[in-house]
Amino acid sequence: MNPRFENLAVRSRSRRFRLSTPTLCLALFSFRLSTFDFRLAAAALLAALAAPALAQVKGAPTAAEVALYQGADRAQRLAEGAKKEGAVTIYTSAPPDDMAALAAAFEKKHGVKLQFWRASSEKVVQRAVTEARGNRFEVDIIETNGPDIEALHREKMLQEVRSPHLADLIPGAIPPHREWLSMRLNIWVAAYNTNLVQKEALPKSYEDLAHPRWRGKLGIEGGDANWFSAVVKEMGEAKGLKVFRDIVAANGMSVRVGHTLLTNLVVAGEIPLALTVYNYRVEQIKSKGAPIEWFIIPPTIARFQGMGLARRAPRPHAAVLYFDFMLTDGQDILLKRGFIPTSKAITTPLNQFPMKLLDPKIALDEHDKWSGLFKEIILNPTR
């Protein structure tokens, strides 16, 4: 025992100590701390040291505050805040080489690193939802197919962004709730190997695909139930379902996962004609001399590719700055890489092309029905 308090402790055993004696109370309290409650004192000390840091985090602007701000100094605030944050993290289903091109341009212009994790649309949604439910907030922006990003809106995971460039977007690129927006369109097209299929022999309708000449030559991407639903509806549901049943029964259908893989298999000649690839990917590969070309079998179906700000984005300034970038410079980059930008300021023959735009809300609402029919007729047909 500390000699300084020994006599006080002895006296306290012979008679009750009086709380009115400040010196004795302090001595006993100090003694108890040194003997029994050291861990409690240490915890209190750590809490005191952490208080300034917590106050600093608490005082940082939220994603909503940054995303909704429209003051005259908006651009300056975003630039300064993004520089301090240093990076923006995106979960995306876009091809890695396309994301790398966008990242390089964004970093060069703003000095902010763009880091991305790429996976299928389904896995992007799964990861974002799993992390949010586990209170793990690492992602700033989620970019994927329209129906999938709409699902994140329903999970209350997205935050509206108010940008001065939104007025440039085509109708439908911003849903009524405004919690995500579309930077580009994906058009489903058919593609063929130009060494194996003559242009004159190409089908002009889906009914033509039931002809025996296409036996063993057709392929499709295994996740394209949205495309299937839109085509069948345009044909009339009963008729459309019968047409696809007839095609599969007569000629079979090779199912592959991944549009890039399917496109590459057309180039390799393993699948002479694919029904569902993206036009931009064909253009990119064709420009390198690959024996591939795309064409349209009416009706032409297009889907919005959506991008949303995470409601709990840890780097909101950099994220909103990237939104502005994608609505301006990014649109030109997308065009040069064969995509169809959603900005009305960009003119390309493809965005003048007659097409049916998939409604992401309806696609999500009817997902179970059409996924079931797609599986029954295309993926696992009864022989």
C-alpha positions in Angstrom: 0.0 0.0 0.0 1.1 3.5 -0.6 2.7 4.7 2.7 1.1 8.1 2.2 -2.4 6.5 2.8 -1.5 3.7 5.2 -2.4 5.6 8.4 -5.6 6.9 7.0 -6.6 3.3 6.0 -5.8 2.0 9.5 -7.9 4.7 11.2 -10.8 4.0 8.8 -11.0 0.4 10.0 -11.5 1.5 13.7 -14.3 3.9 12.9 -16.4 4.8 9.9 -14.8 7.4 7.7 -16.6 10.7 7.4 -17.5 11.7 3.9 -17.2 15.3 4.9 -13.4 14.8 5.1 -12.2 15.7 1.6 -8.7 14.4 2.1 -9.8 11.0 3.3 -12.3 10.6 0.5 -9.7 11.4 -2.1 -7.2 9.1 -0.6 -9.6 6.2 -0.5 -10.8 6.8 -4.0 -7.3 7.0 -5.3 -6.5 3.8 -3.5 -9.5 2.0 -4.9 -8.5 3.1 -8.4 -4.9 1.9 -8.1 -6.0 -1.4 -6.6 -9.3 -2.4 -8.3 -10.5 -0.1 -11.1 -7.4 0.6 -13.2 -9.1 -0.8 -16.3 -12.1 1.4 -15.8 -9.9 4.5 -15.5 -8.0 3.4 -18.6 -11.2 3.1 -20.6 -12.3 6.5 -19.4 -8.9 8.0 -20.5 -9.2 6.4 -24.0 -12.7 7.7 -24.3 -11.5 11.2 -23.5 -8.7 10.9 -26.0 -11.1 9.7 -28.7 -13.7 12.4 -28.1 -12.0 15.0 -30.5 -11.8 12.4 -33.3 -15.4 11.4 -32.9 -16.5 15.0 -32.9 -14.5 15.6 -36.1 -16.3 12.6 -37.8 -19.6 13.8 -36.5 -19.0 17.2 -37.9 -18.2 15.9 -41.4 -20.9 16.6 -44.0 -23.1 13.6 -44.9 -23.6 12.2 -48.3 -27.0 13.8 -48.5 -25.6 17.2 -47.5 -23.0 17.0 -50.2 -25.2 15.5 -52.9 -28.1 18.0 -52.5 -26.0 21.2 -52.1 -26.6 23.6 -55.0 -24.9 26.8 -53.8 -22.7 29.0 -56.1 -19.5 27.5 -54.6 -20.7 23.9 -55.3 -17.9 23.1 -57.7 -15.2 24.5 -55.4 -16.5 22.6 -52.4 -16.6 19.3 -54.4 -13.1 19.8 -55.7 -11.6 20.7 -52.3 -13.5 18.0 -50.5 -12.5 15.4 -53.1 -8.8 16.3 -52.8 -9.0 15.7 -49.0 -10.8 12.4 -49.5 -8.3 11.3 -52.1 -10.3 8.6 -53.8 -13.7 7.3 -54.8 -14.7 3.6 -54.7 -17.1 2.1 -57.2 -18.8 -1.3 -57.4 -19.6 -1.9 -61.1 -20.5 -4.5 -63.7 -18.9 -2.5 -66.5 -15.9 -4.1 -68.4 -12.6 -3.5 -66.6 -10.9 -1.9 -69.7 -13.8 0.6 -70.0 -13.6 1.4 -66.3 -9.8 1.8 -66.6 -10.2 4.4 -69.4 -12.7 6.4 -67.3 -10.5 6.1 -64.2 -7.5 7.5 -66.0 -9.4 10.5 -67.4 -11.0 11.3 -64.0 -7.7 11.0 -62.1 -5.9 13.2 -64.7 -8.6 15.9 -64.5 -9.2 16.0 -60.8 -6.2 14.4 -59.1 -8.5 11.9 -57.3 -8.0 8.2 -57.5 -10.8 6.0 -58.9 -10.8 2.5 -57.5 -13.3 0.0 -58.6 -14.4 -3.6 -57.9 -15.9 -5.3 -60.9 -18.3 -8.3 -60.9 -21.6 -9.4 -62.5 -24.6 -7.3 -61.9 -26.0 -9.8 -59.4 -22.8 -10.0 -57.4 -22.5 -6.2 -57.3 -26.0 -5.9 -55.7 -25.3 -8.8 -53.3 -22.1 -7.3 -52.0 -23.6 -3.8 -51.6 -26.6 -5.1 -49.8 -24.6 -7.5 -47.6 -22.2 -4.8 -46.5 -24.9 -2.2 -45.8 -26.8 -4.7 -43.6 -23.6 -5.4 -41.8 -23.0 -1.7 -41.2 -19.9 -1.8 -43.3 -19.8 1.3 -45.5 -16.9 1.2 -48.0 -18.6 1.9 -51.4 -19.3 5.3 -52.7 -21.0 4.6 -56.0 -22.8 1.5 -57.4 -23.0 1.2 -61.2 -24.9 -1.6 -62.8 -28.0 -2.6 -64.8 -31.2 -0.5 -64.4 -33.4 -3.2 -62.7 -30.6 -4.1 -60.3 -29.9 -0.5 -59.3 -33.6 0.0 -58.9 -33.5 -2.9 -56.4 -31.0 -0.9 -54.3 -33.4 2.0 -54.3 -36.0 -0.2 -52.8 -33.5 -1.3 -50.1 -33.2 2.4 -49.2 -29.4 2.4 -50.0 -29.2 5.3 -52.5 -29.0 9.0 -52.2 -30.3 11.5 -54.8 -27.6 13.7 -56.4 -28.5 17.2 -57.7 -26.2 18.1 -60.5 -26.5 21.1 -62.9 -26.0 18.6 -65.8 -29.1 16.5 -65.2 -31.1 18.5 -67.7 -29.0 17.1 -70.5 -30.3 13.6 -70.0 -32.8 11.9 -72.3 -36.3 11.1 -70.9 -36.4 8.1 -68.7 -32.7 8.3 -67.7 -33.8 9.7 -64.3 -36.5 7.7 -62.5 -39.3 9.6 -60.6 -37.6 9.0 -57.2 -34.3 10.5 -58.6 -32.1 8.2 -56.5 -30.1 6.9 -59.5 -29.6 8.0 -63.0 -28.4 6.4 -66.3 -25.2 7.5 -68.0 -25.5 5.1 -70.9 -27.7 2.6 -72.7 -27.0 -1.1 -73.4 -28.6 -2.3 -76.6 -29.0 -6.0 -77.1 -28.1 -7.0 -80.6 -27.5 -10.2 -82.4 -23.9 -11.0 -83.7 -22.4 -13.4 -86.1 -19.1 -14.7 -87.2 -18.5 -13.2 -90.7 -16.4 -16.2 -91.7 -19.2 -18.7 -90.9 -22.4 -16.9 -91.7 -23.2 -15.0 -94.9 -24.9 -11.6 -94.5 -27.5 -12.6 -97.0 -28.5 -15.6 -94.9 -29.2 -13.6 -91.7 -32.6 -14.0 -90.1 -35.0 -11.1 -90.5 -37.3 -12.2 -87.7 -37.2 -14.5 -84.7 -39.5 -16.9 -86.5 -36.7 -17.4 -89.1 -34.4 -18.9 -86.4 -36.5 -22.0 -86.3 -35.2 -22.9 -89.8 -33.0 -26.0 -89.9 -30.0 -24.1 -91.1 -29.5 -22.7 -87.6 -29.4 -26.1 -85.9 -26.5 -26.2 -83.4 -25.4 -22.6 -84.3 -27.3 -20.4 -81.9 -26.2 -19.0 -78.5 -27.6 -16.7 -75.8 -26.5 -15.1 -72.5 -27.8 -17.0 -69.5 -29.0 -14.0 -67.6 -31.0 -12.1 -70.2 -34.5 -12.7 -68.9 -35.1 -8.9 -69.1 -34.4 -9.0 -72.9 -36.6 -12.1 -73.3 -39.5 -10.5 -71.5 -39.4 -7.3 -73.6 -39.1 -9.2 -76.9 -42.0 -11.6 -76.1 -44.2 -8.7 -74.9 -43.6 -6.8 -78.2 -44.5 -9.9 -80.2 -47.5 -10.7 -78.0 -47.0 -13.0 -75.1 -48.7 -16.1 -76.4 -47.1 -15.8 -79.8 -43.7 -14.8 -78.5 -43.5 -17.7 -76.1 -44.4 -20.2 -78.8 -41.8 -18.7 -81.2 -39.0 -19.3 -78.7 -40.2 -22.7 -77.8 -40.2 -23.6 -81.5 -36.6 -22.2 -81.9 -35.2 -24.2 -79.0 -37.1 -27.4 -80.0 -35.9 -27.2 -83.6 -32.3 -26.0 -83.2 -31.3 -26.0 -79.6 -29.6 -23.1 -77.8 -26.1 -22.8 -76.4 -26.3 -20.9 -73.1 -23.2 -19.0 -71.8 -22.8 -16.7 -68.8 -21.3 -13.3 -69.6 -21.9 -11.1 -72.7 -18.2 -10.6 -73.2 -17.6 -14.4 -73.2 -20.5 -14.9 -75.6 -19.1 -12.3 -77.9 -15.6 -13.9 -77.8 -17.1 -17.3 -78.6 -18.7 -15.8 -81.8 -15.3 -14.5 -82.8 -13.8 -18.0 -82.1 -16.5 -19.6 -84.3 -17.8 -21.8 -81.4 -21.1 -20.0 -81.6 -21.7 -18.8 -85.2 -24.7 -16.6 -84.2 -25.5 -15.1 -80.8 -28.9 -13.5 -80.0 -27.9 -11.3 -77.0 -24.7 -9.4 -77.0 -24.0 -5.7 -76.5 -23.3 -3.6 -79.6 -20.5 -1.7 -78.0 -18.5 -4.8 -77.3 -18.9 -6.0 -80.9 -17.6 -2.6 -82.1 -14.6 -2.7 -79.8 -13.6 -6.2 -80.9 -14.4 -5.6 -84.6 -12.1 -2.5 -84.6 -9.2 -4.9 -83.8 -9.9 -7.0 -86.9 -12.1 -9.7 -85.4 -14.5 -11.5 -87.8 -17.7 -10.3 -86.1 -20.6 -8.1 -87.0 -23.8 -7.2 -85.2 -27.3 -6.7 -86.6 -30.8 -6.2 -85.4 -33.7 -8.6 -85.2 -36.7 -6.4 -84.5 -37.8 -5.4 -81.9 -34.6 -3.6 -80.7 -34.5 -3.7 -76.9 -32.3 -1.3 -74.8 -31.7 -1.1 -71.1 -30.6 1.8 -68.9 -27.3 1.3 -67.2 -27.7 3.0 -63.8 -25.4 4.7 -61.3 -26.3 5.6 -57.8 -24.6 7.3 -54.8 -24.5 5.1 -51.7 -26.6 6.7 -48.9 -23.7 6.2 -46.5 -20.8 7.0 -48.9 -17.6 7.6 -46.9 -16.2 9.9 -49.6 -19.2 11.9 -50.8 -17.3 14.9 -52.4 -15.3 12.6 -54.6 -18.4 10.6 -55.5 -20.5 13.6 -56.5 -17.6 15.0 -58.4 -17.5 11.7 -60.4 -21.2 12.0 -61.1 -20.5 15.4 -62.7 -17.6 14.0 -64.6 -19.7 11.2 -66.0 -22.4 13.6 -67.1 -19.9 15.7 -69.0 -16.4 14.4 -70.0 -17.4 10.9 -69.4 -20.1 11.0 -72.0 -17.6 11.7 -74.7 -15.4 8.9 -73.5 -18.3 6.4 -73.5 -19.1 7.5 -77.1 -15.5 6.9 -78.3 -15.6 3.4 -76.7 -18.7 2.5 -78.6 -21.3 3.1 -75.9 -24.6 5.0 -76.3 -24.5 8.0 -73.9 -27.7 9.3 -72.4 -26.8 12.9 -72.8 -28.9 14.8 -75.4 -25.7 16.9 -76.1 -24.1 13.8 -77.7 -25.2 13.0 -81.2 -24.7 9.5 -82.6 -26.7 7.4 -85.1 -27.3 4.8 -82.5 -29.2 7.1 -80.1 -31.5 8.0 -83.0 -32.1 4.3 -83.6 -35.7 3.1 -83.0 -35.7 1.0 -79.9 -37.8 -0.1 -77.0 -36.5 1.0 -73.6 -36.8 -1.5 -70.8 -38.7 -0.1 -67.8 -36.5 -1.0 -64.8 -39.4 -0.8 -62.3 -41.6 -3.2 -64.4 -38.6 -5.5 -65.0 -38.0 -5.7 -61.3 -41.7 -6.2 -60.4 -42.1 -9.0 -63.0 -38.7 -10.6 -62.4 -39.9 -13.9 -61.0 -42.4 -14.5 -63.7 -40.0 -13.9 -66.6 -37.0 -15.5 -65.0 -39.1 -18.6 -64.6 -40.3 -18.6 -68.2 -36.7 -17.9 -69.4 -35.5 -20.9 -67.4 -38.3 -23.1 -68.6 -38.0 -22.3 -72.3 -34.4 -21.3 -72.9 -32.1 -22.6 -70.0 -33.7 -25.9 -69.2 -36.2 -26.8 -71.9 -38.1 -30.1 -71.7 -37.0 -32.3 -74.5 
